[in-house]
Structures are given as C-alpha cells and as structure tokens.
Amino acid sequence: MYDSEYVWSLIKKHRGEKFYQIRGGEFAYEVKGNCVIPGRTNVKISKTGFDEAVKLLPLPNTVPVHHLRGPSYIYAILMDERIFGELNRNAH
C-alpha cells in the first residue's frame, strides 16, 4: 500500500507541469487547499478522491476510479512517471 500523504506531496510538487490523459489530452493543474483543479475543466478533484484512488494503485486504466470525480485526470496524475515512478523508487 502507498502512503497517500506522500502521494499528495508529489501531486503538489508537480502542479503546473504538463500531464497527459489516457487518450492524449494535455493539461496542467493547480492545487487549491485540498483540491486539484485541472486547467482544461472547472472540475475540482478532492484530496479524498486521490486518497481513495491511491488504495487501488497501480491503475490499469480509468475504470477502477470511474466512481470518483475526474477519473481521467486522477489516472493521468497518479500513473505518471513523476508520481507513480517516484512512489516505486521510494517504496512508500
């Protein structure tokens, strides 16, 4: 199991950088309080949503997180090398 607080710190660290959805859509996001706000939409994804998704890592696709708000963004952020790769390198 991965440490959701460590994941959240990585998410905050990489805000403003380019990420890619599973179908190639490019976006950057900002973090306001306990929410991630992707630049391509006005959807707010709560830290709680990411905490739930972290329990399901690794994600094979967006299906396991379809019940959460912004599943394609959650997948894109969590499965990106900067997040998931870092988690595996540090084994948190």
The first five atom37 places (N, CA, C, CB, O) and aatype in JSON, in Angstrom:
{
  "aatype": [12, 18, 3, 15, 6, 18, 19, 17, 15, 10, 9, 11, 11, 8, 1, 7, 6, 11, 13, 18, 5, 9, 1, 7, 7, 6, 13, 0, 18, 6, 19, 11, 7, 2, 4, 19, 9, 14, 7, 1, 16, 2, 19, 11, 9, 15, 11, 16, 7, 13, 3, 6, 0, 19, 11, 10, 10, 14, 10, 14, 2, 16, 19, 14, 19, 8, 8, 10, 1, 7, 14, 15, 18, 9, 18, 0, 9, 10, 12, 3, 6, 1, 9, 13, 7, 6, 10, 2, 1, 2, 0, 8],
  "atom_mask": [
    [1, 1, 1, 1, 1],
    [1, 1, 1, 1, 1],
    [1, 1, 1, 1, 1],
    [1, 1, 1, 1, 1],
    [1, 1, 1, 1, 1],
    [1, 1, 1, 1, 1],
    [1, 1, 1, 1, 1],
    [1, 1, 1, 1, 1],
    [1, 1, 1, 1, 1],
    [1, 1, 1, 1, 1],
    [1, 1, 1, 1, 1],
    [1, 1, 1, 1, 1],
    [1, 1, 1, 1, 1],
    [1, 1, 1, 1, 1],
    [1, 1, 1, 1, 1],
    [1, 1, 1, 0, 1],
    [1, 1, 1, 1, 1],
    [1, 1, 1, 1, 1],
    [1, 1, 1, 1, 1],
    [1, 1, 1, 1, 1],
    [1, 1, 1, 1, 1],
    [1, 1, 1, 1, 1],
    [1, 1, 1, 1, 1],
    [1, 1, 1, 0, 1],
    [1, 1, 1, 0, 1],
    [1, 1, 1, 1, 1],
    [1, 1, 1, 1, 1],
    [1, 1, 1, 1, 1],
    [1, 1, 1, 1, 1],
    [1, 1, 1, 1, 1],
    [1, 1, 1, 1, 1],
    [1, 1, 1, 1, 1],
    [1, 1, 1, 0, 1],
    [1, 1, 1, 1, 1],
    [1, 1, 1, 1, 1],
    [1, 1, 1, 1, 1],
    [1, 1, 1, 1, 1],
    [1, 1, 1, 1, 1],
    [1, 1, 1, 0, 1],
    [1, 1, 1, 1, 1],
    [1, 1, 1, 1, 1],
    [1, 1, 1, 1, 1],
    [1, 1, 1, 1, 1],
    [1, 1, 1, 1, 1],
    [1, 1, 1, 1, 1],
    [1, 1, 1, 1, 1],
    [1, 1, 1, 1, 1],
    [1, 1, 1, 1, 1],
    [1, 1, 1, 0, 1],
    [1, 1, 1, 1, 1],
    [1, 1, 1, 1, 1],
    [1, 1, 1, 1, 1],
    [1, 1, 1, 1, 1],
    [1, 1, 1, 1, 1],
    [1, 1, 1, 1, 1],
    [1, 1, 1, 1, 1],
    [1, 1, 1, 1, 1],
    [1, 1, 1, 1, 1],
    [1, 1, 1, 1, 1],
    [1, 1, 1, 1, 1],
    [1, 1, 1, 1, 1],
    [1, 1, 1, 1, 1],
    [1, 1, 1, 1, 1],
    [1, 1, 1, 1, 1],
    [1, 1, 1, 1, 1],
    [1, 1, 1, 1, 1],
    [1, 1, 1, 1, 1],
    [1, 1, 1, 1, 1],
    [1, 1, 1, 1, 1],
    [1, 1, 1, 0, 1],
    [1, 1, 1, 1, 1],
    [1, 1, 1, 1, 1],
    [1, 1, 1, 1, 1],
    [1, 1, 1, 1, 1],
    [1, 1, 1, 1, 1],
    [1, 1, 1, 1, 1],
    [1, 1, 1, 1, 1],
    [1, 1, 1, 1, 1],
    [1, 1, 1, 1, 1],
    [1, 1, 1, 1, 1],
    [1, 1, 1, 1, 1],
    [1, 1, 1, 1, 1],
    [1, 1, 1, 1, 1],
    [1, 1, 1, 1, 1],
    [1, 1, 1, 0, 1],
    [1, 1, 1, 1, 1],
    [1, 1, 1, 1, 1],
    [1, 1, 1, 1, 1],
    [1, 1, 1, 1, 1],
    [1, 1, 1, 1, 1],
    [1, 1, 1, 1, 1],
    [1, 1, 1, 1, 1]
  ],
  "atom_positions": [
    [[0.85, -1.19, 0.0], [0.0, 0.0, 0.0], [0.89, 1.25, 0.0], [-0.96, 0.0, 1.23], [1.97, 1.27, 0.6]],
    [[0.42, 2.26, -0.68], [1.18, 3.51, -0.79], [0.68, 4.54, 0.22], [1.08, 4.07, -2.21], [-0.49, 4.53, 0.6]],
    [[1.57, 5.41, 0.64], [1.27, 6.46, 1.6], [0.58, 7.62, 0.89], [2.57, 6.94, 2.31], [1.2, 8.32, 0.09]],
    [[-0.7, 7.84, 1.18], [-1.47, 8.87, 0.48], [-0.95, 10.28, 0.77], [-2.94, 8.77, 0.86], [-1.07, 11.16, -0.08]],
    [[-0.38, 10.5, 1.95], [0.17, 11.84, 2.25], [1.41, 12.11, 1.39], [0.53, 11.97, 3.76], [1.62, 13.23, 0.93]],
    [[2.21, 11.09, 1.18], [3.38, 11.23, 0.31], [2.93, 11.47, -1.13], [4.28, 9.98, 0.39], [3.51, 12.3, -1.83]],
    [[1.9, 10.75, -1.56], [1.36, 10.96, -2.9], [0.87, 12.4, -3.05], [0.21, 9.96, -3.19], [1.14, 13.05, -4.06]],
    [[0.16, 12.89, -2.04], [-0.34, 14.27, -2.09], [0.81, 15.27, -2.18], [-1.21, 14.57, -0.84], [0.71, 16.26, -2.9]],
    [[1.9, 15.01, -1.48], [3.06, 15.91, -1.56], [3.65, 15.91, -2.97], [4.14, 15.5, -0.54], [4.1, 16.95, -3.45]],
    [[3.65, 14.75, -3.64], [4.14, 14.67, -5.02], [3.19, 15.4, -5.98], [4.29, 13.2, -5.45], [3.63, 16.08, -6.91]],
    [[1.9, 15.25, -5.74], [0.91, 15.96, -6.57], [1.14, 17.46, -6.46], [-0.55, 15.59, -6.15], [1.15, 18.16, -7.47]],
    [[1.31, 17.96, -5.25], [1.55, 19.4, -5.07], [2.87, 19.82, -5.71], [1.56, 19.75, -3.56], [2.96, 20.91, -6.29]],
    [[3.88, 19.0, -5.61], [5.2, 19.3, -6.17], [5.14, 19.5, -7.69], [6.18, 18.19, -5.83], [5.88, 20.33, -8.22]],
    [[4.3, 18.76, -8.37], [4.27, 18.78, -9.83], [3.15, 19.63, -10.43], [4.13, 17.39, -10.34], [2.89, 19.57, -11.63]],
    [[2.48, 20.42, -9.59], [1.43, 21.31, -10.13], [2.03, 22.26, -11.15], [0.74, 22.1, -8.98], [3.18, 22.69, -11.02]],
    [[1.25, 22.59, -12.14], [1.71, 23.49, -13.2], [2.46, 22.81, -14.32], [0.0, 0.0, 0.0], [2.73, 23.44, -15.35]],
    [[2.81, 21.54, -14.16], [3.53, 20.8, -15.19], [2.52, 20.14, -16.14], [4.47, 19.73, -14.55], [1.35, 19.98, -15.8]],
    [[2.99, 19.75, -17.32], [2.11, 19.1, -18.29], [1.93, 17.62, -17.96], [2.67, 19.26, -19.7], [2.89, 16.9, -17.69]],
    [[0.67, 17.21, -17.99], [0.3, 15.81, -17.83], [-0.56, 15.42, -19.02], [-0.46, 15.58, -16.47], [-1.07, 16.28, -19.74]],
    [[-0.71, 14.12, -19.23], [-1.45, 13.63, -20.4], [-2.47, 12.59, -19.99], [-0.5, 13.06, -21.43], [-2.16, 11.62, -19.31]],
    [[-3.7, 12.81, -20.44], [-4.75, 11.83, -20.2], [-4.51, 10.6, -21.07], [-6.14, 12.44, -20.49], [-3.7, 10.63, -22.0]],
    [[-5.21, 9.54, -20.75], [-5.02, 8.26, -21.42], [-5.22, 8.38, -22.94], [-5.98, 7.22, -20.84], [-4.59, 7.64, -23.71]],
    [[-6.08, 9.28, -23.38], [-6.33, 9.48, -24.82], [-5.51, 10.63, -25.39], [-7.8, 9.73, -25.06], [-5.76, 11.06, -26.52]],
    [[-4.55, 11.13, -24.64], [-3.63, 12.12, -25.17], [-3.93, 13.57, -24.85], [0.0, 0.0, 0.0], [-3.14, 14.45, -25.2]],
    [[-5.04, 13.85, -24.19], [-5.35, 15.24, -23.81], [-4.3, 15.78, -22.86], [0.0, 0.0, 0.0], [-3.97, 15.14, -21.86]],
    [[-3.78, 16.95, -23.15], [-2.74, 17.58, -22.33], [-3.38, 18.57, -21.36], [-1.68, 18.3, -23.23], [-4.31, 19.29, -21.72]],
    [[-2.88, 18.59, -20.14], [-3.38, 19.54, -19.15], [-2.32, 19.8, -18.09], [-4.68, 19.03, -18.49], [-1.39, 19.0, -17.91]],
    [[-2.47, 20.9, -17.41], [-1.71, 21.19, -16.19], [-2.77, 21.4, -15.11], [-0.75, 22.47, -16.36], [-3.94, 21.62, -15.43]],
    [[-2.38, 21.34, -13.87], [-3.35, 21.53, -12.79], [-2.77, 22.44, -11.73], [-3.76, 20.19, -12.18], [-1.56, 22.63, -11.63]],
    [[-3.67, 23.0, -10.94], [-3.25, 23.75, -9.76], [-3.84, 23.08, -8.54], [-3.69, 25.24, -9.86], [-4.81, 22.32, -8.63]],
    [[-3.26, 23.36, -7.4], [-3.76, 22.82, -6.14], [-4.22, 24.0, -5.3], [-2.67, 21.97, -5.4], [-3.45, 24.91, -5.01]],
    [[-5.48, 23.97, -4.91], [-6.04, 25.0, -4.03], [-6.61, 24.29, -2.82], [-7.14, 25.86, -4.75], [-7.59, 23.55, -2.92]],
    [[-6.01, 24.52, -1.68], [-6.44, 23.82, -0.47], [-6.27, 22.33, -0.64], [0.0, 0.0, 0.0], [-5.17, 21.86, -0.93]],
    [[-7.35, 21.6, -0.47], [-7.31, 20.15, -0.63], [-7.97, 19.7, -1.93], [-7.98, 19.47, 0.55], [-8.6, 18.65, -1.98]],
    [[-7.81, 20.53, -2.97], [-8.39, 20.19, -4.28], [-7.38, 20.37, -5.39], [-9.63, 21.05, -4.55], [-6.54, 21.28, -5.36]],
    [[-7.47, 19.5, -6.38], [-6.72, 19.63, -7.63], [-7.7, 20.17, -8.66], [-6.08, 18.25, -8.09], [-8.82, 19.67, -8.79]],
    [[-7.28, 21.21, -9.38], [-8.12, 21.8, -10.41], [-7.37, 21.73, -11.74], [-8.5, 23.28, -10.06], [-6.46, 22.52, -11.99]],
    [[-7.76, 20.77, -12.6], [-7.12, 20.67, -13.92], [-7.46, 21.9, -14.76], [-7.57, 19.38, -14.64], [-8.57, 22.42, -14.69]],
    [[-6.5, 22.35, -15.55], [-6.66, 23.57, -16.34], [-7.67, 23.47, -17.47], [0.0, 0.0, 0.0], [-8.15, 24.5, -17.93]],
    [[-8.0, 22.3, -17.93], [-8.91, 22.14, -19.06], [-10.38, 22.06, -18.66], [-8.55, 20.9, -19.83], [-11.24, 21.93, -19.52]],
    [[-10.67, 22.15, -17.38], [-12.04, 21.98, -16.9], [-12.2, 22.73, -15.58], [-12.38, 20.46, -16.73], [-11.21, 23.13, -14.97]],
    [[-13.42, 22.91, -15.16], [-13.64, 23.53, -13.85], [-13.94, 22.48, -12.78], [-14.79, 24.54, -13.93], [-14.41, 22.82, -11.7]],
    [[-13.67, 21.22, -13.09], [-13.85, 20.13, -12.13], [-12.82, 20.28, -11.01], [-13.71, 18.74, -12.82], [-11.64, 20.52, -11.25]],
    [[-13.29, 20.13, -9.79], [-12.39, 20.1, -8.63], [-12.32, 18.67, -8.14], [-12.87, 21.08, -7.49], [-13.35, 18.04, -7.88]],
    [[-11.11, 18.17, -8.01], [-10.91, 16.8, -7.54], [-10.34, 16.88, -6.13], [-9.96, 15.98, -8.5], [-9.25, 17.42, -5.92]],
    [[-11.06, 16.34, -5.18], [-10.65, 16.46, -3.78], [-9.48, 15.54, -3.45], [-11.81, 16.16, -2.86], [-9.26, 14.51, -4.1]],
    [[-8.76, 15.92, -2.43], [-7.68, 15.09, -1.91], [-8.25, 13.72, -1.51], [-6.97, 15.78, -0.71], [-7.59, 12.7, -1.67]],
    [[-9.46, 13.72, -0.97], [-10.11, 12.47, -0.57], [-10.26, 11.52, -1.76], [-11.49, 12.76, 0.04], [-10.08, 10.31, -1.62]],
    [[-10.59, 12.07, -2.94], [-10.68, 11.25, -4.14], [-9.35, 10.61, -4.49], [0.0, 0.0, 0.0], [-9.28, 9.44, -4.85]],
    [[-8.28, 11.41, -4.38], [-6.95, 10.85, -4.64], [-6.59, 9.81, -3.59], [-5.89, 11.97, -4.66], [-6.0, 8.78, -3.91]],
    [[-6.95, 10.07, -2.32], [-6.67, 9.1, -1.26], [-7.34, 7.75, -1.57], [-7.17, 9.64, 0.11], [-6.74, 6.69, -1.37]],
    [[-8.58, 7.8, -2.05], [-9.28, 6.56, -2.42], [-8.59, 5.87, -3.59], [-10.75, 6.85, -2.78], [-8.44, 4.64, -3.59]],
    [[-8.17, 6.65, -4.58], [-7.52, 6.08, -5.77], [-6.17, 5.46, -5.43], [-7.33, 7.16, -6.83], [-5.79, 4.45, -6.02]],
    [[-5.46, 6.05, -4.48], [-4.14, 5.53, -4.08], [-4.28, 4.09, -3.57], [-3.5, 6.43, -2.98], [-3.37, 3.28, -3.77]],
    [[-5.39, 3.78, -2.92], [-5.62, 2.42, -2.42], [-5.73, 1.4, -3.54], [-6.88, 2.38, -1.57], [-5.58, 0.2, -3.31]],
    [[-5.99, 1.87, -4.76], [-6.19, 0.98, -5.91], [-4.97, 0.86, -6.82], [-7.36, 1.46, -6.72], [-5.01, 0.15, -7.83]],
    [[-3.9, 1.55, -6.47], [-2.69, 1.55, -7.32], [-2.06, 0.18, -7.39], [-1.67, 2.56, -6.8], [-2.06, -0.56, -6.41]],
    [[-1.5, -0.17, -8.54], [-1.45, 0.58, -9.8], [-2.77, 0.47, -10.57], [-0.29, 0.09, -10.67], [-3.45, -0.55, -10.51]],
    [[-3.11, 1.54, -11.28], [-4.33, 1.57, -12.07], [-4.05, 1.08, -13.49], [-4.93, 3.0, -12.09], [-3.17, 1.63, -14.15]],
    [[-4.76, 0.07, -13.97], [-4.54, -0.4, -15.34], [-5.13, 0.56, -16.37], [-5.14, -1.79, -15.51], [-4.66, 0.63, -17.5]],
    [[-6.18, 1.3, -15.96], [-6.87, 2.27, -16.8], [-7.78, 3.09, -15.88], [-7.7, 1.58, -17.96], [-7.61, 3.04, -14.66]],
    [[-8.72, 3.83, -16.43], [-9.57, 4.69, -15.61], [-10.74, 3.96, -14.95], [-10.1, 5.81, -16.44], [-11.38, 4.51, -14.05]],
    [[-11.02, 2.74, -15.38], [-12.2, 2.02, -14.89], [-12.24, 1.89, -13.36], [-12.24, 0.64, -15.52], [-13.3, 2.12, -12.78]],
    [[-11.14, 1.53, -12.69], [-11.23, 1.37, -11.23], [-11.57, 2.67, -10.48], [-9.93, 0.84, -10.7], [-11.98, 2.62, -9.32]],
    [[-11.41, 3.82, -11.13], [-11.68, 5.1, -10.46], [-12.87, 5.84, -11.08], [-10.44, 6.0, -10.5], [-13.06, 7.03, -10.82]],
    [[-13.67, 5.15, -11.89], [-14.84, 5.79, -12.51], [-15.84, 6.31, -11.5], [-15.53, 4.81, -13.43], [-16.6, 7.23, -11.81]],
    [[-15.86, 5.76, -10.31], [-16.79, 6.23, -9.28], [-16.33, 7.54, -8.64], [-16.96, 5.16, -8.21], [-17.08, 8.15, -7.88]],
    [[-15.12, 7.97, -8.94], [-14.58, 9.2, -8.37], [-14.73, 10.35, -9.36], [-13.11, 9.02, -7.99], [-14.88, 10.13, -10.56]],
    [[-14.7, 11.56, -8.87], [-14.79, 12.74, -9.72], [-13.49, 12.9, -10.5], [-15.1, 14.01, -8.88], [-12.41, 12.85, -9.92]],
    [[-13.59, 13.11, -11.82], [-12.41, 13.34, -12.65], [-11.52, 12.13, -12.85], [0.0, 0.0, 0.0], [-10.3, 12.24, -12.71]],
    [[-12.09, 10.96, -13.18], [-11.27, 9.75, -13.26], [-10.13, 9.83, -14.26], [-12.14, 8.6, -13.62], [-9.05, 9.29, -14.0]],
    [[-10.32, 10.48, -15.4], [-9.24, 10.53, -16.38], [-8.08, 11.4, -15.89], [-9.76, 11.07, -17.72], [-6.93, 11.15, -16.23]],
    [[-8.39, 12.41, -15.09], [-7.34, 13.25, -14.51], [-6.63, 12.53, -13.37], [-7.93, 14.58, -14.01], [-5.41, 12.6, -13.25]],
    [[-7.4, 11.83, -12.55], [-6.8, 11.05, -11.46], [-5.83, 10.03, -12.03], [-7.9, 10.34, -10.62], [-4.7, 9.9, -11.56]],
    [[-6.27, 9.3, -13.05], [-5.4, 8.31, -13.68], [-4.14, 8.97, -14.24], [-6.15, 7.57, -14.8], [-3.03, 8.52, -13.99]],
    [[-4.33, 10.05, -14.99], [-3.19, 10.72, -15.64], [-2.16, 11.19, -14.62], [-3.68, 11.91, -16.47], [-0.96, 11.07, -14.85]],
    [[-2.63, 11.72, -13.52], [-1.7, 12.23, -12.49], [-1.04, 11.09, -11.74], [-2.45, 13.15, -11.5], [0.18, 11.04, -11.62]],
    [[-1.84, 10.16, -11.23], [-1.27, 9.1, -10.39], [-0.38, 8.13, -11.14], [-2.37, 8.34, -9.73], [0.6, 7.63, -10.58]],
    [[-0.7, 7.84, -12.39], [0.09, 6.86, -13.13], [1.25, 7.48, -13.91], [-0.81, 6.1, -14.08], [2.02, 6.76, -14.55]],
    [[1.38, 8.79, -13.85], [2.51, 9.46, -14.5], [3.81, 9.04, -13.81], [2.34, 11.0, -14.45], [3.84, 8.8, -12.6]],
    [[4.87, 8.95, -14.58], [6.19, 8.56, -14.06], [6.63, 9.44, -12.89], [7.23, 8.62, -15.18], [7.28, 8.97, -11.97]],
    [[6.28, 10.72, -12.94], [6.7, 11.65, -11.87], [6.04, 11.33, -10.54], [6.37, 13.08, -12.25], [6.57, 11.66, -9.48]],
    [[4.89, 10.69, -10.57], [4.2, 10.31, -9.34], [4.41, 8.82, -9.06], [2.68, 10.64, -9.43], [5.06, 8.46, -8.07]],
    [[3.86, 7.97, -9.92], [3.94, 6.53, -9.67], [5.39, 6.02, -9.69], [3.11, 5.77, -10.71], [5.78, 5.18, -8.88]],
    [[6.17, 6.53, -10.62], [7.58, 6.14, -10.68], [8.31, 6.51, -9.41], [0.0, 0.0, 0.0], [9.11, 5.73, -8.89]],
    [[8.04, 7.7, -8.9], [8.66, 8.16, -7.65], [8.22, 7.28, -6.48], [8.3, 9.63, -7.37], [9.02, 6.94, -5.62]],
    [[6.94, 6.92, -6.46], [6.44, 6.04, -5.39], [7.2, 4.72, -5.39], [4.93, 5.79, -5.56], [7.59, 4.22, -4.33]],
    [[7.39, 4.16, -6.56], [8.09, 2.88, -6.64], [9.57, 2.99, -6.33], [7.91, 2.28, -8.01], [10.16, 2.08, -5.75]],
    [[10.17, 4.1, -6.7], [11.59, 4.29, -6.37], [11.8, 4.46, -4.88], [12.15, 5.52, -7.11], [12.82, 4.02, -4.34]],
    [[10.84, 5.09, -4.19], [10.97, 5.32, -2.77], [10.2, 4.32, -1.92], [10.53, 6.69, -2.44], [10.29, 4.35, -0.69]],
    [[9.45, 3.44, -2.57], [8.7, 2.37, -1.89], [7.91, 2.85, -0.68], [9.65, 1.28, -1.45], [7.98, 2.28, 0.4]],
    [[7.14, 3.94, -0.89], [6.27, 4.45, 0.18], [4.91, 3.81, 0.07], [6.14, 5.99, 0.11], [4.02, 4.1, 0.87]]
  ]
}
